[in-house]
Amino acid sequence: MILGIGREADIFLYAVLTGMTVFYGYHILIVIRRLIPHGMAAVETEDILFWVCSAIYVYRRMYEAAYGVIRWYFLLGAACGAAAGWLVLKGIKKIIRRERKRLEKSEKNR
């Protein structure tokens, strides 16, 4: 089936959101691990379950978006979404670090 360029762009953006969802889902898992210490066996089990669920999630999104046809630009879009999620998270961390330093500096000046 040949799709129009507009539909392909929609699928690509849908894929970007899918990649961001998987990225942030894994990051939530990392935060939970930091809050609640886990043993190595628990971490490995969580990782296996997360990636199996993520694979199912990505497959379902790909199936819904592209009518069951594997489109390489969907996989590229998912990778771009994960990279965009990483950049956003990196920017947020940078802002938090900068504000924390500013607050610590203002507390010292009091």
MOPAC internal coordinates of N, CA, C and O (Angstrom, degrees):
PM7 1SCF
backbone

  N    0.0000 0     0.00 0     0.00 0    0    0    0
  C    1.4423 1     0.00 0     0.00 0    1    0    0
  C    1.5303 1   108.47 1     0.00 0    2    1    0
  O    1.2310 1   121.10 1   -49.17 1    3    2    1
  N    1.3007 1   115.49 1   130.83 1    3    2    1
  C    1.4543 1   120.93 1   179.09 1    5    3    2
  C    1.5279 1   108.56 1   -98.21 1    6    5    3
  O    1.2310 1   121.47 1   -54.33 1    7    6    5
  N    1.3241 1   114.80 1   125.67 1    7    6    5
  C    1.4617 1   120.47 1  -179.91 1    9    7    6
  C    1.5190 1   109.38 1  -102.64 1   10    9    7
  O    1.2310 1   120.71 1   -26.63 1   11   10    9
  N    1.3115 1   116.24 1   153.37 1   11   10    9
  C    1.4544 1   120.33 1   176.25 1   13   11   10
  C    1.5190 1   110.18 1   -74.12 1   14   13   11
  O    1.2310 1   120.86 1   -17.54 1   15   14   13
  N    1.3247 1   115.97 1   162.46 1   15   14   13
  C    1.4625 1   121.01 1  -177.47 1   17   15   14
  C    1.5244 1   111.45 1   -62.96 1   18   17   15
  O    1.2310 1   120.01 1   146.08 1   19   18   17
  N    1.3160 1   117.59 1   -33.92 1   19   18   17
  C    1.4623 1   120.95 1   177.74 1   21   19   18
  C    1.5214 1   111.72 1   -64.41 1   22   21   19
  O    1.2310 1   120.80 1   137.30 1   23   22   21
  N    1.3254 1   116.08 1   -42.70 1   23   22   21
  C    1.4703 1   120.58 1   178.26 1   25   23   22
  C    1.5242 1   110.18 1   -66.63 1   26   25   23
  O    1.2310 1   119.99 1   140.81 1   27   26   25
  N    1.3241 1   117.63 1   -39.19 1   27   26   25
  C    1.4656 1   121.03 1   178.21 1   29   27   26
  C    1.5247 1   111.01 1   -64.60 1   30   29   27
  O    1.2310 1   120.36 1   142.37 1   31   30   29
  N    1.3199 1   116.91 1   -37.63 1   31   30   29
  C    1.4672 1   120.40 1   177.17 1   33   31   30
  C    1.5281 1   110.13 1   -65.95 1   34   33   31
  O    1.2310 1   120.48 1   140.27 1   35   34   33
  N    1.3260 1   116.69 1   -39.73 1   35   34   33
  C    1.4697 1   120.33 1   176.42 1   37   35   34
  C    1.5222 1   111.05 1   -61.39 1   38   37   35
  O    1.2310 1   120.74 1   136.63 1   39   38   37
  N    1.3209 1   116.19 1   -43.37 1   39   38   37
  C    1.4632 1   120.93 1   179.61 1   41   39   38
  C    1.5301 1   109.85 1   -64.16 1   42   41   39
  O    1.2310 1   120.36 1   139.37 1   43   42   41
  N    1.3251 1   116.91 1   -40.63 1   43   42   41
  C    1.4684 1   120.44 1   179.39 1   45   43   42
  C    1.5294 1   110.38 1   -62.22 1   46   45   43
  O    1.2310 1   119.98 1   134.69 1   47   46   45
  N    1.3287 1   117.65 1   -45.31 1   47   46   45
  C    1.4639 1   120.61 1   178.86 1   49   47   46
  C    1.5281 1   111.40 1   -64.99 1   50   49   47
  O    1.2310 1   120.60 1   142.62 1   51   50   49
  N    1.3142 1   116.45 1   -37.38 1   51   50   49
  C    1.4614 1   121.60 1   175.62 1   53   51   50
  C    1.5297 1   109.56 1   -61.61 1   54   53   51
  O    1.2310 1   120.96 1   140.51 1   55   54   53
  N    1.3309 1   115.77 1   -39.49 1   55   54   53
  C    1.4605 1   121.14 1   178.69 1   57   55   54
  C    1.5262 1   110.97 1   -67.22 1   58   57   55
  O    1.2310 1   120.28 1   141.58 1   59   58   57
  N    1.3285 1   117.08 1   -38.42 1   59   58   57
  C    1.4704 1   120.91 1   177.49 1   61   59   58
  C    1.5233 1   109.32 1   -60.65 1   62   61   59
  O    1.2310 1   120.17 1   135.04 1   63   62   61
  N    1.3189 1   117.28 1   -44.96 1   63   62   61
  C    1.4663 1   120.57 1   177.65 1   65   63   62
  C    1.5239 1   111.55 1   -63.63 1   66   65   63
  O    1.2310 1   120.36 1   143.37 1   67   66   65
  N    1.3130 1   116.92 1   -36.63 1   67   66   65
  C    1.4592 1   120.97 1   177.04 1   69   67   66
  C    1.5268 1   110.67 1   -63.08 1   70   69   67
  O    1.2310 1   120.39 1   134.97 1   71   70   69
  N    1.3288 1   116.86 1   -45.03 1   71   70   69
  C    1.4637 1   121.00 1   178.38 1   73   71   70
  C    1.5165 1   112.05 1   -62.91 1   74   73   71
  O    1.2310 1   120.59 1   139.81 1   75   74   73
  N    1.3293 1   116.48 1   -40.19 1   75   74   73
  C    1.4666 1   120.07 1   178.34 1   77   75   74
  C    1.5284 1   110.46 1   -65.82 1   78   77   75
  O    1.2310 1   120.41 1   140.90 1   79   78   77
  N    1.3112 1   116.83 1   -39.10 1   79   78   77
  C    1.4648 1   120.99 1   179.23 1   81   79   78
  C    1.5269 1   110.89 1   -61.44 1   82   81   79
  O    1.2310 1   120.40 1   133.94 1   83   82   81
  N    1.3211 1   116.84 1   -46.06 1   83   82   81
  C    1.4680 1   120.60 1   179.29 1   85   83   82
  C    1.5266 1   109.72 1   -64.36 1   86   85   83
  O    1.2310 1   120.08 1   136.23 1   87   86   85
  N    1.3268 1   117.46 1   -43.77 1   87   86   85
  C    1.4675 1   121.01 1  -179.78 1   89   87   86
  C    1.5247 1   111.26 1   -59.86 1   90   89   87
  O    1.2310 1   120.42 1   130.58 1   91   90   89
  N    1.3244 1   116.80 1   -49.42 1   91   90   89
  C    1.4636 1   119.89 1  -178.50 1   93   91   90
  C    1.5323 1   111.46 1   -69.83 1   94   93   91
  O    1.2310 1   120.11 1   148.49 1   95   94   93
  N    1.3244 1   117.39 1   -31.51 1   95   94   93
  C    1.4557 1   119.96 1   174.87 1   97   95   94
  C    1.5167 1   111.36 1   -61.39 1   98   97   95
  O    1.2310 1   120.67 1   137.02 1   99   98   97
  N    1.3260 1   116.32 1   -42.98 1   99   98   97
  C    1.4661 1   119.36 1   178.38 1  101   99   98
  C    1.5219 1   110.71 1   -68.09 1  102  101   99
  O    1.2310 1   120.50 1   143.72 1  103  102  101
  N    1.3152 1   116.64 1   -36.28 1  103  102  101
  C    1.4629 1   119.47 1   178.69 1  105  103  102
  C    1.5299 1   111.47 1   -66.17 1  106  105  103
  O    1.2310 1   120.16 1   144.51 1  107  106  105
  N    1.2990 1   117.30 1   -35.49 1  107  106  105
  C    1.4669 1   120.47 1   174.83 1  109  107  106
  C    1.5253 1   109.48 1   -62.79 1  110  109  107
  O    1.2310 1   120.54 1   139.09 1  111  110  109
  N    1.3277 1   116.58 1   -40.91 1  111  110  109
  C    1.4573 1   120.64 1   176.99 1  113  111  110
  C    1.5293 1   110.67 1   -61.27 1  114  113  111
  O    1.2310 1   120.00 1   139.74 1  115  114  113
  N    1.3132 1   117.60 1   -40.26 1  115  114  113
  C    1.4677 1   121.47 1   177.86 1  117  115  114
  C    1.5264 1   110.47 1   -63.42 1  118  117  115
  O    1.2310 1   120.00 1   137.48 1  119  118  117
  N    1.3222 1   117.60 1   -42.52 1  119  118  117
  C    1.4706 1   121.14 1   179.22 1  121  119  118
  C    1.5278 1   109.98 1   -62.90 1  122  121  119
  O    1.2310 1   120.34 1   137.47 1  123  122  121
  N    1.3222 1   116.95 1   -42.53 1  123  122  121
  C    1.4658 1   120.22 1   178.26 1  125  123  122
  C    1.5249 1   110.19 1   -60.96 1  126  125  123
  O    1.2310 1   120.43 1   140.01 1  127  126  125
  N    1.3296 1   116.78 1   -39.99 1  127  126  125
  C    1.4645 1   120.07 1   178.35 1  129  127  126
  C    1.5192 1   112.23 1   -63.90 1  130  129  127
  O    1.2310 1   120.38 1   145.97 1  131  130  129
  N    1.3126 1   116.88 1   -34.03 1  131  130  129
  C    1.4668 1   119.66 1   178.11 1  133  131  130
  C    1.5236 1   111.41 1   -73.02 1  134  133  131
  O    1.2310 1   120.54 1   145.57 1  135  134  133
  N    1.3213 1   116.57 1   -34.43 1  135  134  133
  C    1.4626 1   120.63 1   179.25 1  137  135  134
  C    1.5247 1   112.04 1   -75.03 1  138  137  135
  O    1.2310 1   120.78 1   141.06 1  139  138  137
  N    1.3294 1   116.11 1   -38.94 1  139  138  137
  C    1.4677 1   121.91 1  -179.00 1  141  139  138
  C    1.5311 1   107.43 1  -121.34 1  142  141  139
  O    1.2310 1   119.84 1   -73.37 1  143  142  141
  N    1.3233 1   117.92 1   106.63 1  143  142  141
  C    1.4695 1   119.96 1  -179.13 1  145  143  142
  C    1.5359 1   112.00 1   -58.06 1  146  145  143
  O    1.2310 1   121.03 1   -41.67 1  147  146  145
  N    1.3130 1   115.64 1   138.33 1  147  146  145
  C    1.4616 1   122.13 1  -178.74 1  149  147  146
  C    1.5259 1   109.33 1  -122.05 1  150  149  147
  O    1.2310 1   121.06 1   -29.80 1  151  150  149
  N    1.3136 1   115.57 1   150.20 1  151  150  149
  C    1.4573 1   120.58 1   170.43 1  153  151  150
  C    1.5109 1   109.53 1   -78.25 1  154  153  151
  O    1.2310 1   121.18 1   -13.12 1  155  154  153
  N    1.3285 1   115.35 1   166.88 1  155  154  153
  C    1.4687 1   119.96 1  -177.26 1  157  155  154
  C    1.5337 1   111.62 1   -62.56 1  158  157  155
  O    1.2310 1   119.93 1   141.03 1  159  158  157
  N    1.3146 1   117.73 1   -38.97 1  159  158  157
  C    1.4717 1   120.54 1   179.72 1  161  159  158
  C    1.5275 1   110.69 1   -63.52 1  162  161  159
  O    1.2310 1   120.13 1   140.06 1  163  162  161
  N    1.3306 1   117.35 1   -39.94 1  163  162  161
  C    1.4635 1   120.83 1   178.87 1  165  163  162
  C    1.5238 1   110.73 1   -66.46 1  166  165  163
  O    1.2310 1   120.43 1   138.99 1  167  166  165
  N    1.3293 1   116.79 1   -41.01 1  167  166  165
  C    1.4695 1   120.93 1   179.05 1  169  167  166
  C    1.5252 1   109.98 1   -62.50 1  170  169  167
  O    1.2310 1   120.48 1   134.74 1  171  170  169
  N    1.3248 1   116.68 1   -45.26 1  171  170  169
  C    1.4635 1   120.33 1  -179.76 1  173  171  170
  C    1.5281 1   111.24 1   -63.70 1  174  173  171
  O    1.2310 1   120.41 1   138.51 1  175  174  173
  N    1.3232 1   116.83 1   -41.49 1  175  174  173
  C    1.4635 1   120.62 1   178.57 1  177  175  174
  C    1.5217 1   110.88 1   -64.40 1  178  177  175
  O    1.2310 1   120.60 1   135.85 1  179  178  177
  N    1.3442 1   116.46 1   -44.15 1  179  178  177
  C    1.4659 1   120.36 1   178.10 1  181  179  178
  C    1.5192 1   110.79 1   -60.81 1  182  181  179
  O    1.2310 1   120.57 1   137.30 1  183  182  181
  N    1.3305 1   116.51 1   -42.70 1  183  182  181
  C    1.4672 1   120.11 1   179.84 1  185  183  182
  C    1.5273 1   111.47 1   -62.04 1  186  185  183
  O    1.2310 1   120.71 1   133.72 1  187  186  185
  N    1.3206 1   116.25 1   -46.28 1  187  186  185
  C    1.4631 1   119.43 1  -179.98 1  189  187  186
  C    1.5291 1   110.08 1   -60.65 1  190  189  187
  O    1.2310 1   120.65 1   133.07 1  191  190  189
  N    1.3339 1   116.37 1   -46.93 1  191  190  189
  C    1.4663 1   119.87 1   179.46 1  193  191  190
  C    1.5253 1   111.42 1   -62.97 1  194  193  191
  O    1.2310 1   120.56 1   137.64 1  195  194  193
  N    1.3270 1   116.54 1   -42.36 1  195  194  193
  C    1.4641 1   119.65 1  -179.95 1  197  195  194
  C    1.5219 1   110.72 1   -61.04 1  198  197  195
  O    1.2310 1   119.89 1   132.32 1  199  198  197
  N    1.3350 1   117.81 1   -47.68 1  199  198  197
  C    1.4595 1   120.01 1  -175.47 1  201  199  198
  C    1.5211 1   112.30 1   -71.45 1  202  201  199
  O    1.2310 1   120.10 1   148.03 1  203  202  201
  N    1.3207 1   117.42 1   -31.97 1  203  202  201
  C    1.4704 1   119.33 1   174.77 1  205  203  202
  C    1.5335 1   109.20 1   -66.26 1  206  205  203
  O    1.2310 1   120.86 1   133.43 1  207  206  205
  N    1.3255 1   115.95 1   -46.57 1  207  206  205
  C    1.4746 1   119.91 1   178.22 1  209  207  206
  C    1.5270 1   111.18 1   -63.48 1  210  209  207
  O    1.2310 1   120.43 1   141.31 1  211  210  209
  N    1.3288 1   116.77 1   -38.69 1  211  210  209
  C    1.4651 1   120.39 1   178.48 1  213  211  210
  C    1.5196 1   111.15 1   -65.09 1  214  213  211
  O    1.2310 1   120.28 1   139.58 1  215  214  213
  N    1.3198 1   117.06 1   -40.42 1  215  214  213
  C    1.4619 1   120.40 1   178.72 1  217  215  214
  C    1.5252 1   110.44 1   -62.77 1  218  217  215
  O    1.2310 1   120.73 1   137.56 1  219  218  217
  N    1.3197 1   116.22 1   -42.44 1  219  218  217
  C    1.4686 1   120.32 1   177.50 1  221  219  218
  C    1.5247 1   110.17 1   -63.66 1  222  221  219
  O    1.2310 1   121.02 1   136.06 1  223  222  221
  N    1.3436 1   115.66 1   -43.94 1  223  222  221
  C    1.4701 1   120.65 1   179.80 1  225  223  222
  C    1.5318 1   110.94 1   -60.57 1  226  225  223
  O    1.2310 1   120.07 1   132.08 1  227  226  225
  N    1.3280 1   117.48 1   -47.92 1  227  226  225
  C    1.4732 1   121.12 1  -179.24 1  229  227  226
  C    1.5294 1   109.88 1   -64.17 1  230  229  227
  O    1.2310 1   120.16 1   138.08 1  231  230  229
  N    1.3196 1   117.30 1   -41.92 1  231  230  229
  C    1.4621 1   120.20 1   179.16 1  233  231  230
  C    1.5296 1   110.73 1   -61.23 1  234  233  231
  O    1.2310 1   120.66 1   135.20 1  235  234  233
  N    1.3387 1   116.34 1   -44.80 1  235  234  233
  C    1.4727 1   119.53 1   179.98 1  237  235  234
  C    1.5235 1   111.38 1   -63.41 1  238  237  235
  O    1.2310 1   120.15 1   139.16 1  239  238  237
  N    1.3305 1   117.32 1   -40.84 1  239  238  237
  C    1.4647 1   120.49 1   178.46 1  241  239  238
  C    1.5261 1   109.97 1   -64.94 1  242  241  239
  O    1.2310 1   120.74 1   138.48 1  243  242  241
  N    1.3259 1   116.19 1   -41.52 1  243  242  241
  C    1.4597 1   120.10 1   179.13 1  245  243  242
  C    1.5298 1   109.84 1   -64.83 1  246  245  243
  O    1.2310 1   120.69 1   139.08 1  247  246  245
  N    1.3097 1   116.29 1   -40.92 1  247  246  245
  C    1.4592 1   121.00 1  -179.79 1  249  247  246
  C    1.5260 1   110.34 1   -64.45 1  250  249  247
  O    1.2310 1   120.36 1   136.17 1  251  250  249
  N    1.3337 1   116.92 1   -43.83 1  251  250  249
  C    1.4642 1   120.66 1   179.73 1  253  251  250
  C    1.5300 1   111.47 1   -66.29 1  254  253  251
  O    1.2310 1   120.48 1   140.03 1  255  254  253
  N    1.3195 1   116.68 1   -39.97 1  255  254  253
  C    1.4653 1   120.54 1  -174.33 1  257  255  254
  C    1.5194 1   112.61 1   -78.50 1  258  257  255
  O    1.2310 1   120.38 1   139.71 1  259  258  257
  N    1.3188 1   116.88 1   -40.29 1  259  258  257
  C    1.4661 1   120.08 1  -171.88 1  261  259  258
  C    1.5265 1   112.93 1  -114.92 1  262  261  259
  O    1.2310 1   120.40 1  -159.88 1  263  262  261
  N    1.3244 1   116.84 1    20.12 1  263  262  261
  C    1.4586 1   121.58 1   175.47 1  265  263  262
  C    1.5322 1   112.78 1    58.67 1  266  265  263
  O    1.2310 1   120.72 1  -143.50 1  267  266  265
  N    1.3118 1   116.23 1    36.50 1  267  266  265
  C    1.4565 1   121.11 1   176.18 1  269  267  266
  C    1.5111 1   115.38 1    83.54 1  270  269  267
  O    1.2310 1   119.96 1  -179.94 1  271  270  269
  N    1.3157 1   117.68 1     0.06 1  271  270  269
  C    1.4566 1   121.27 1   179.69 1  273  271  270
  C    1.5313 1   108.34 1   -94.81 1  274  273  271
  O    1.2310 1   120.94 1   -50.88 1  275  274  273
  N    1.3256 1   115.81 1   129.12 1  275  274  273
  C    1.4618 1   118.93 1   178.32 1  277  275  274
  C    1.5227 1   107.94 1   -75.15 1  278  277  275
  O    1.2310 1   121.16 1   -61.85 1  279  278  277
  N    1.2841 1   115.38 1   118.15 1  279  278  277
  C    1.4635 1   121.37 1   178.90 1  281  279  278
  C    1.5219 1   107.16 1  -111.51 1  282  281  279
  O    1.2310 1   120.51 1   -51.82 1  283  282  281
  N    1.3087 1   116.64 1   128.18 1  283  282  281
  C    1.4712 1   120.57 1  -176.13 1  285  283  282
  C    1.5143 1   111.83 1   -64.12 1  286  285  283
  O    1.2310 1   120.49 1   148.79 1  287  286  285
  N    1.3181 1   116.66 1   -31.21 1  287  286  285
  C    1.4593 1   117.83 1   179.48 1  289  287  286
  C    1.5273 1   111.04 1   -70.19 1  290  289  287
  O    1.2310 1   119.66 1   160.12 1  291  290  289
  N    1.3347 1   118.26 1   -19.88 1  291  290  289
  C    1.4652 1   119.89 1   173.31 1  293  291  290
  C    1.5304 1   109.30 1   -68.36 1  294  293  291
  O    1.2310 1   120.46 1   134.79 1  295  294  293
  N    1.3157 1   116.72 1   -45.21 1  295  294  293
  C    1.4671 1   120.24 1   178.70 1  297  295  294
  C    1.5233 1   110.61 1   -65.01 1  298  297  295
  O    1.2310 1   120.48 1   140.43 1  299  298  297
  N    1.3332 1   116.68 1   -39.57 1  299  298  297
  C    1.4643 1   120.34 1   176.45 1  301  299  298
  C    1.5237 1   110.40 1   -64.03 1  302  301  299
  O    1.2310 1   120.48 1   138.96 1  303  302  301
  N    1.3218 1   116.68 1   -41.04 1  303  302  301
  C    1.4668 1   120.63 1   178.36 1  305  303  302
  C    1.5148 1   111.57 1   -63.42 1  306  305  303
  O    1.2310 1   120.07 1   139.87 1  307  306  305
  N    1.3368 1   117.47 1   -40.13 1  307  306  305
  C    1.4651 1   120.66 1   178.11 1  309  307  306
  C    1.5252 1   110.35 1   -63.73 1  310  309  307
  O    1.2310 1   120.37 1   138.62 1  311  310  309
  N    1.3220 1   116.90 1   -41.38 1  311  310  309
  C    1.4724 1   120.37 1   177.38 1  313  311  310
  C    1.5319 1   110.61 1   -65.14 1  314  313  311
  O    1.2310 1   120.18 1   139.73 1  315  314  313
  N    1.3221 1   117.26 1   -40.27 1  315  314  313
  C    1.4690 1   120.59 1   177.11 1  317  315  314
  C    1.5276 1   110.80 1   -64.88 1  318  317  315
  O    1.2310 1   120.47 1   142.91 1  319  318  317
  N    1.3196 1   116.71 1   -37.09 1  319  318  317
  C    1.4584 1   120.92 1   177.56 1  321  319  318
  C    1.5195 1   111.46 1   -63.86 1  322  321  319
  O    1.2310 1   120.28 1   137.17 1  323  322  321
  N    1.3260 1   117.08 1   -42.83 1  323  322  321
  C    1.4579 1   120.55 1   177.61 1  325  323  322
  C    1.5301 1   110.08 1   -63.76 1  326  325  323
  O    1.2310 1   120.44 1   138.64 1  327  326  325
  N    1.3345 1   116.76 1   -41.36 1  327  326  325
  C    1.4687 1   120.25 1   178.27 1  329  327  326
  C    1.5282 1   110.66 1   -65.27 1  330  329  327
  O    1.2310 1   120.22 1   139.07 1  331  330  329
  N    1.3164 1   117.18 1   -40.93 1  331  330  329
  C    1.4727 1   120.56 1   178.21 1  333  331  330
  C    1.5249 1   110.30 1   -64.57 1  334  333  331
  O    1.2310 1   120.37 1   139.96 1  335  334  333
  N    1.3248 1   116.90 1   -40.04 1  335  334  333
  C    1.4660 1   120.67 1   176.71 1  337  335  334
  C    1.5106 1   111.40 1   -61.29 1  338  337  335
  O    1.2310 1   120.53 1   139.40 1  339  338  337
  N    1.3226 1   116.58 1   -40.60 1  339  338  337
  C    1.4609 1   121.62 1   178.24 1  341  339  338
  C    1.5296 1   110.22 1   -63.59 1  342  341  339
  O    1.2310 1   120.40 1   136.42 1  343  342  341
  N    1.3334 1   116.84 1   -43.58 1  343  342  341
  C    1.4701 1   120.07 1   179.88 1  345  343  342
  C    1.5249 1   111.44 1   -64.13 1  346  345  343
  O    1.2310 1   120.37 1   138.26 1  347  346  345
  N    1.3234 1   116.90 1   -41.74 1  347  346  345
  C    1.4690 1   120.56 1   178.55 1  349  347  346
  C    1.5279 1   109.77 1   -63.06 1  350  349  347
  O    1.2310 1   120.38 1   133.88 1  351  350  349
  N    1.3191 1   116.88 1   -46.12 1  351  350  349
  C    1.4656 1   120.95 1   179.94 1  353  351  350
  C    1.5242 1   111.11 1   -62.81 1  354  353  351
  O    1.2310 1   120.52 1   139.73 1  355  354  353
  N    1.3162 1   116.62 1   -40.27 1  355  354  353
  C    1.4699 1   121.46 1   177.77 1  357  355  354
  C    1.5314 1   110.07 1   -62.02 1  358  357  355
  O    1.2310 1   120.17 1   137.65 1  359  358  357
  N    1.3218 1   117.27 1   -42.35 1  359  358  357
  C    1.4659 1   121.40 1   178.10 1  361  359  358
  C    1.5175 1   112.07 1   -64.57 1  362  361  359
  O    1.2310 1   120.58 1   138.65 1  363  362  361
  N    1.3224 1   116.49 1   -41.35 1  363  362  361
  C    1.4676 1   120.64 1   178.66 1  365  363  362
  C    1.5213 1   110.15 1   -63.74 1  366  365  363
  O    1.2310 1   120.22 1   136.21 1  367  366  365
  N    1.3340 1   117.18 1   -43.79 1  367  366  365
  C    1.4669 1   120.73 1   178.52 1  369  367  366
  C    1.5235 1   111.02 1   -61.41 1  370  369  367
  O    1.2310 1   120.73 1   140.72 1  371  370  369
  N    1.3296 1   116.22 1   -39.28 1  371  370  369
  C    1.4627 1   120.74 1   179.64 1  373  371  370
  C    1.5304 1   110.40 1   -64.36 1  374  373  371
  O    1.2310 1   120.23 1   136.71 1  375  374  373
  N    1.3127 1   117.16 1   -43.29 1  375  374  373
  C    1.4677 1   121.44 1   178.74 1  377  375  374
  C    1.5272 1   110.17 1   -63.49 1  378  377  375
  O    1.2310 1   120.30 1   135.75 1  379  378  377
  N    1.3298 1   117.03 1   -44.25 1  379  378  377
  C    1.4648 1   120.70 1   179.62 1  381  379  378
  C    1.5242 1   110.53 1   -62.08 1  382  381  379
  O    1.2310 1   120.23 1   135.45 1  383  382  381
  N    1.3256 1   117.16 1   -44.55 1  383  382  381
  C    1.4676 1   121.11 1   178.76 1  385  383  382
  C    1.5277 1   111.00 1   -60.57 1  386  385  383
  O    1.2310 1   120.66 1   136.28 1  387  386  385
  N    1.3249 1   116.35 1   -43.72 1  387  386  385
  C    1.4675 1   120.87 1  -179.29 1  389  387  386
  C    1.5237 1   110.82 1   -64.80 1  390  389  387
  O    1.2310 1   120.31 1   136.79 1  391  390  389
  N    1.3278 1   117.01 1   -43.21 1  391  390  389
  C    1.4654 1   120.58 1   179.90 1  393  391  390
  C    1.5289 1   111.27 1   -67.77 1  394  393  391
  O    1.2310 1   120.37 1   143.32 1  395  394  393
  N    1.3207 1   116.90 1   -36.68 1  395  394  393
  C    1.4587 1   120.53 1   178.04 1  397  395  394
  C    1.5330 1   110.15 1   -63.15 1  398  397  395
  O    1.2310 1   120.74 1   136.50 1  399  398  397
  N    1.3337 1   116.19 1   -43.50 1  399  398  397
  C    1.4636 1   119.74 1   177.88 1  401  399  398
  C    1.5214 1   110.89 1   -63.33 1  402  401  399
  O    1.2310 1   120.51 1   139.21 1  403  402  401
  N    1.3334 1   116.63 1   -40.79 1  403  402  401
  C    1.4555 1   120.51 1   179.69 1  405  403  402
  C    1.5265 1   110.44 1   -63.66 1  406  405  403
  O    1.2310 1   120.07 1   137.54 1  407  406  405
  N    1.3178 1   117.48 1   -42.46 1  407  406  405
  C    1.4618 1   121.04 1   178.67 1  409  407  406
  C    1.5297 1   111.75 1   -65.84 1  410  409  407
  O    1.2310 1   120.39 1   138.56 1  411  410  409
  N    1.3237 1   116.86 1   -41.44 1  411  410  409
  C    1.4596 1   120.04 1   177.86 1  413  411  410
  C    1.5239 1   110.96 1   -63.63 1  414  413  411
  O    1.2310 1   120.66 1   141.10 1  415  414  413
  N    1.3089 1   116.34 1   -38.90 1  415  414  413
  C    1.4688 1   121.38 1   178.47 1  417  415  414
  C    1.5304 1   110.48 1   -65.47 1  418  417  415
  O    1.2310 1   120.29 1   137.26 1  419  418  417
  N    1.3349 1   117.06 1   -42.74 1  419  418  417
  C    1.4671 1   119.89 1  -179.56 1  421  419  418
  C    1.5299 1   111.01 1   -69.29 1  422  421  419
  O    1.2310 1   119.27 1   148.97 1  423  422  421
  N    1.3272 1   119.00 1   -31.03 1  423  422  421
  C    1.4570 1   121.71 1   176.91 1  425  423  422
  C    1.5245 1   111.19 1   -69.66 1  426  425  423
  O    1.2310 1   120.25 1   145.45 1  427  426  425
  N    1.3146 1   117.12 1   -34.55 1  427  426  425
  C    1.4698 1   120.93 1   178.40 1  429  427  426
  C    1.5252 1   111.16 1   -69.19 1  430  429  427
  O    1.2310 1   120.33 1   148.66 1  431  430  429
  N    1.3219 1   116.97 1   -31.34 1  431  430  429
  C    1.4605 1   121.80 1  -178.31 1  433  431  430
  C    1.5164 1   112.75 1   -77.89 1  434  433  431
  O    1.2310 1   119.41 1   170.09 1  435  434  433
  N    1.2992 1   118.74 1    -9.91 1  435  434  433
  C    1.4794 1   121.40 1  -177.98 1  437  435  434
  C    1.4747 1   111.68 1   -76.54 1  438  437  435
  O    1.2310 1   120.10 1   180.00 1  439  438  437

